[in-house]
């Protein structure tokens, strides 16, 4: 696939990025701006009313996404959270149960929507250093559906890459193991593939290989692929028909959504292969941080575009204080996760210069 040339905004483009250019943003790949090619495609998009099924770019995006994921059909949704929720509600009903990892995005970062809006109970299990649930514990967590005391287990929720564990790229063998458990107990399996493209590039595999054991899969266009808005939910035709109705009930009918889908098509055409650049920049950043006294970092865990690190207690600096000083003293934005963890994420608008600036600033803050 062709890649867009890296070019930081300048001249006439600069006004489009007035808020962002004053600072370098490592908080997430969601902060990435659409590329010039995406903006041009959005301006040229011939659109219709997607609620009537008449928006050409949306139809093209959905067909392309389904093919890439090895699924029958797809549905364009506003966000990964909406896609995951629509999938959960299409697979399970009120009083049913889903098995998922404690560190998973669905459990930690989606406002409890599966329970609050769908009445689906979360049965959470611990994960290992890469975000994998133990397969024996998954099997043991399945309820006896003939016992009226328990919710009915209906669904296994997986994730790849696993953001809560530093963007670990999980291999297909793990999902094959989950599939075996699901088949043995008559369960469905949904894959939160928000960053499945990062996992696929890191592992050198097609995304369809990583998604083949799932009944449904979502992926984000607005993270590493740089589109401004949107995710896609993929599955069987019957599943997508159910999810389409659920999307409507969630307020997800977006009318002339082809303006957004046009950017998504450019993302799929131009932004996948170049994710390897983001991974290389994350690796450079991680190696530089690991050389700074007082930084605790697992280099083996840096597999994609997310770098997690901690500050040794003897430095006397909390993650929150580090983040504040990086922003206030050096104009560099970086995020935190719970338990004093700092998270830095590379993306299209972060290159070697920005990585060097981050490391120089970190050395000063921690010097």
TAFEN-V877749 format. One record per backbone hydrogen bond with DSSP energy under -0.5 kcal/mol. NH is the residue of the N-H (numbers start at 1). CO is the residue of the C=O. Records with the same first field share a line. If there is no record, write none. Layout:
NH=CO  CO
This chain:
4=270
13=10
14=11
15=12
16=13
17=13  14
18=15
21=17
23=20
24=331
25=23
26=24  333
31=28
32=29
39=35
40=36
41=37
42=38
43=39
44=40
45=41
47=45
50=48  255
52=49
53=50
54=49
56=54
57=46
59=55
60=56
61=57
62=58
63=59
64=60
65=61
66=62
67=63
68=64
69=65
70=66  67
71=66
73=235
75=233
77=231
83=79
84=80
85=81
86=82
87=83
88=84
89=85
90=86
91=87
92=88
95=119
96=93
97=152
98=121
99=155
100=123
102=125
104=101
108=104
109=105
110=106
113=110
115=112
116=112
117=113
118=113
119=115
120=114
121=96  119
123=98  121
124=122
125=100
128=132
131=128
138=134
139=135
140=136
141=137
142=138  139
145=143
147=144
148=146
150=147
152=95
153=151
154=97
155=97
156=188
157=99
158=156  190
160=192
161=168
162=168
163=161
165=162
166=163
167=162
168=162
170=168
174=171
175=171
176=172
177=173
178=174
179=175
180=176
181=177
182=178
183=179
184=180
185=181
186=182  183
187=182
188=154
190=156
191=216
192=158  190
193=191  218
196=193
199=195
200=196
201=197
202=198
203=199
204=200
205=200
208=68
209=206
210=206
211=207
212=208
214=211
215=189
216=189
217=234
218=191
219=232
220=194
221=230
222=230
226=223
227=221
230=78
231=77
232=219
233=75
234=217
235=73
236=215
240=236
241=237
242=238
243=239
244=240
245=241
246=242
247=243
248=244
249=245
250=246
251=248
252=247
254=252
257=255
259=256
260=257
261=257
262=258
263=259
264=260
265=261
266=262
267=263
268=264
269=265
270=266
271=267
275=272
276=273
277=274
278=274
279=275
280=276
281=277
282=278
283=279
284=280
285=281
286=282
287=283
288=284
289=285
290=286
291=287
292=289
295=292
296=294  310
297=295
299=297
301=298
302=299
303=166  301
304=166
307=344
308=306
309=342
310=296
311=340
312=294  310
315=312
316=313
322=318
323=319
324=320
325=321
326=322
327=323
328=324
329=325
330=325  326
331=327
332=326
333=24  331
335=343
337=341
341=337
342=309
343=335
344=307
345=26
346=305
350=347
351=349
355=351
356=352
357=353
358=354
359=355
360=356
361=357
362=358
363=359
364=360
365=361
366=362
367=363  364
